[in-house]
């Protein structure tokens, strides 16, 4: 993986967080689902959820 300066950096993927958005066609009600693929990224998924709750 390359950093912003296009130099090699020693990083590895830790996990993936998926955000799915759903909308009811009749009412316009929106909902979301946040899924983390492992416990190493669960804290980040909580921050995303907290941010989405503000809107």
KEFI-11560 format. One line per field, with one value per residue: x, y, z of N, C-alpha, C, O in turn; residue in one letter; residue number from 1. Coordinates in nm, 4 decimals. Example, Ala and Ser with C-alpha at 12.3 -4.5 7.8 and 13.67 -1.06 7.14 Angstrom:
BEGIN
n_x <- c(1.3190_1.2850)
n_y <- c(-0.5690_-0.2250)
n_z <- c(0.7800_0.7080)
ca_x <- c(1.2300_1.3670)
ca_y <- c(-0.4500_-0.1060)
ca_z <- c(0.7800_0.7140)
c_x <- c(1.3200_1.2900)
c_y <- c(-0.3300_0.0030)
c_z <- c(0.7800_0.7870)
o_x <- c(1.4236_1.3409)
o_y <- c(-0.3319_0.1138)
o_z <- c(0.8465_0.8039)
lovo <- c(A_S)
panu <- c(1_2)
***
This chain:
BEGIN
n_x <- c(0.0836_0.0453_0.1445_0.0432_0.2568_0.3393_0.5201_0.6430_0.4735_0.4602_0.2061_-0.0940_-0.4106_-0.6639_-0.9324_-1.2783_-1.5467_-1.8855_-2.1441_-2.4791_-2.7576_-3.1024_-3.4261_-3.7632_-3.9981_-4.2577_-4.2954_-4.0639_-3.8933_-3.5730_-3.3132_-3.0236_-2.7559_-2.4766_-2.1894_-1.9169_-1.6316_-1.4646_-1.3433_-1.1359_-1.1931_-1.4255_-1.4610_-1.4290_-1.6520_-1.8493_-1.8043_-1.8773_-2.1488_-2.2409_-2.1992_-2.3760_-2.6191_-2.6544_-2.7717)
n_y <- c(-0.1168_0.2273_0.5406_0.8872_1.0218_0.8563_0.6593_0.3411_0.1813_0.0111_-0.1571_-0.3318_-0.4727_-0.4416_-0.4844_-0.4786_-0.2541_-0.2398_-0.0362_-0.0301_0.1148_0.1664_0.2374_0.3119_0.2894_0.3875_0.5478_0.6953_0.6624_0.6114_0.3768_0.2185_-0.0207_-0.1416_-0.3252_-0.4960_-0.6832_-0.8045_-0.8062_-0.6248_-0.3893_-0.2986_-0.0836_0.1390_0.1096_0.1671_0.4409_0.5365_0.4665_0.6261_0.8797_0.8734_0.8627_1.1208_1.2532)
n_z <- c(0.0000_-0.0692_0.0698_0.1131_-0.0012_-0.1947_-0.1260_-0.0275_0.2367_0.5488_0.6080_0.7050_0.6233_0.8592_0.9056_0.7934_0.7575_0.6968_0.5736_0.5366_0.3783_0.4099_0.2738_0.3147_0.0666_0.0701_0.3031_0.3288_0.5352_0.6684_0.7378_0.8810_0.8689_1.0343_0.9979_1.1304_1.0462_1.2271_1.5706_1.5961_1.4655_1.5695_1.7479_1.5825_1.4211_1.6091_1.6455_1.3939_1.3955_1.6124_1.5012_1.2799_1.4158_1.4943_1.2844)
ca_x <- c(0.0000_0.1227_0.0916_0.0154_0.3778_0.3650_0.6298_0.5961_0.4561_0.4467_0.0734_-0.1753_-0.5529_-0.7059_-1.0702_-1.3704_-1.6742_-1.9842_-2.2610_-2.5892_-2.8648_-3.2329_-3.5274_-3.8987_-4.0476_-4.3865_-4.2896_-3.9400_-3.8135_-3.4417_-3.2461_-2.8916_-2.6978_-2.3308_-2.1316_-1.7707_-1.5983_-1.3918_-1.3401_-1.0300_-1.2463_-1.5581_-1.4656_-1.4496_-1.7923_-1.9275_-1.7920_-1.9602_-2.2882_-2.2684_-2.2069_-2.5002_-2.7321_-2.6691_-2.8387)
ca_y <- c(0.0000_0.3500_0.6530_1.0062_1.0628_0.7494_0.5756_0.2162_0.1812_-0.1229_-0.1649_-0.4464_-0.4525_-0.4906_-0.5303_-0.4091_-0.2113_-0.2169_0.0420_-0.0474_0.2114_0.1191_0.3426_0.2658_0.3635_0.4497_0.6492_0.7716_0.6317_0.5545_0.3022_0.1724_-0.1359_-0.1333_-0.4559_-0.5069_-0.8234_-0.8621_-0.7212_-0.5243_-0.2645_-0.2739_0.0506_0.2346_0.0971_0.2399_0.5836_0.5618_0.4605_0.7460_0.9925_0.8627_0.8906_1.2657_1.3065)
ca_z <- c(0.0000_-0.0773_0.1463_0.0339_-0.0727_-0.2908_-0.0796_0.0317_0.3810_0.6038_0.6691_0.6679_0.6449_0.9899_0.8970_0.7046_0.8127_0.5912_0.6108_0.4414_0.3990_0.3638_0.2733_0.2867_-0.0501_0.0998_0.4084_0.3219_0.6539_0.6387_0.8435_0.8403_0.9364_1.0346_1.0277_1.1370_1.0223_1.3409_1.6897_1.5876_1.4097_1.6268_1.8067_1.4735_1.3798_1.7094_1.6162_1.2751_1.4399_1.6918_1.4094_1.2029_1.5045_1.5071_1.1665)
c_x <- c(0.0887_0.0597_0.0759_0.1361_0.4216_0.4903_0.5714_0.5827_0.4252_0.3149_0.0044_-0.3207_-0.5922_-0.8474_-1.1511_-1.4974_-1.7663_-2.1009_-2.3635_-2.7010_-2.9922_-3.3321_-3.6617_-3.9555_-4.1761_-4.3758_-4.1672_-3.8492_-3.6835_-3.3868_-3.1105_-2.8504_-2.5463_-2.2764_-1.9796_-1.7341_-1.5133_-1.3846_-1.2333_-1.0815_-1.3813_-1.5683_-1.4879_-1.5940_-1.8835_-1.9209_-1.8766_-2.1069_-2.3255_-2.2827_-2.3366_-2.6230_-2.7569_-2.7487_-2.9724)
c_y <- c(0.1239_0.4582_0.7730_1.0532_0.9575_0.6689_0.4501_0.2321_0.0394_-0.1331_-0.2934_-0.4133_-0.5169_-0.5453_-0.4449_-0.3750_-0.1808_-0.1381_0.0239_0.0491_0.1568_0.2341_0.2822_0.3521_0.4394_0.5652_0.7392_0.7483_0.5650_0.4822_0.2576_0.0528_-0.1246_-0.2681_-0.4493_-0.6536_-0.8870_-0.7606_-0.6126_-0.3897_-0.2262_-0.1342_0.1575_0.2285_0.1682_0.3902_0.6219_0.5636_0.5850_0.8692_0.9898_0.8929_1.0408_1.3263_1.2429)
c_z <- c(0.0000_0.0081_0.0547_-0.0463_-0.1741_-0.2548_-0.0179_0.1823_0.4268_0.6808_0.6263_0.6984_0.7772_0.9844_0.8029_0.7810_0.6950_0.6477_0.4999_0.4785_0.3355_0.3707_0.2352_0.1746_-0.0197_0.1987_0.3990_0.4412_0.6129_0.7616_0.7908_0.9237_0.9227_1.0788_1.0231_1.1251_1.1321_1.4545_1.6848_1.5366_1.4698_1.6880_1.7000_1.4266_1.4803_1.6850_1.4950_1.3149_1.5205_1.6036_1.3296_1.2880_1.5197_1.3921_1.1432)
o_x <- c(0.1949_-0.0627_0.0931_0.1195_0.5293_0.5584_0.4617_0.6698_0.3708_0.3123_0.0396_-0.3498_-0.5583_-0.8784_-1.1002_-1.5489_-1.7301_-2.1510_-2.3385_-2.7351_-2.9908_-3.3250_-3.6727_-3.9604_-4.2007_-4.4397_-4.1668_-3.7409_-3.6836_-3.4118_-3.0863_-2.9022_-2.4944_-2.3131_-1.9210_-1.7978_-1.4917_-1.4162_-1.2398_-1.0193_-1.4443_-1.6744_-1.5579_-1.6528_-1.9856_-2.0210_-1.9401_-2.1815_-2.4318_-2.3686_-2.4009_-2.7220_-2.8675_-2.7900_-3.0413)
o_y <- c(0.1249_0.4674_0.7622_1.1183_0.9686_0.6166_0.4532_0.2895_-0.0413_-0.1195_-0.3548_-0.3349_-0.6322_-0.6432_-0.3515_-0.4555_-0.1055_-0.1685_0.0580_0.0635_0.1075_0.3181_0.2102_0.4745_0.5450_0.6688_0.8485_0.8063_0.4725_0.5227_0.2591_0.0286_-0.1011_-0.3190_-0.4032_-0.7391_-1.0082_-0.6431_-0.5172_-0.2866_-0.1306_-0.0722_0.2558_0.3319_0.2242_0.4600_0.7273_0.6521_0.6430_0.9538_1.0935_0.9443_1.0828_1.4418_1.2775)
o_z <- c(0.0622_0.0183_-0.0667_-0.1495_-0.2327_-0.3431_0.0379_0.2475_0.3515_0.8031_0.5256_0.7888_0.8039_1.0522_0.7409_0.8586_0.6046_0.7560_0.3843_0.5959_0.2227_0.4604_0.1360_0.1867_-0.0780_0.1804_0.4557_0.4495_0.5317_0.8751_0.6701_1.0328_0.8136_1.1847_0.9252_1.1868_1.1317_1.4359_1.7623_1.5621_1.4244_1.6808_1.7244_1.3953_1.4405_1.7018_1.4938_1.2731_1.4983_1.6284_1.3132_1.2360_1.5539_1.4018_1.0472)
lovo <- c(X_X_X_X_X_X_X_X_X_X_X_X_X_X_X_X_X_X_X_X_X_X_X_X_X_X_X_X_X_X_X_X_X_X_X_X_X_X_X_X_X_X_X_X_X_X_X_X_X_X_X_X_X_X_X)
panu <- c(1_2_3_4_5_6_7_8_9_10_11_12_13_14_15_16_17_18_19_20_21_22_23_24_25_26_27_28_29_30_31_32_33_34_35_36_37_38_39_40_41_42_43_44_45_46_47_48_49_50_51_52_53_54_55)
***
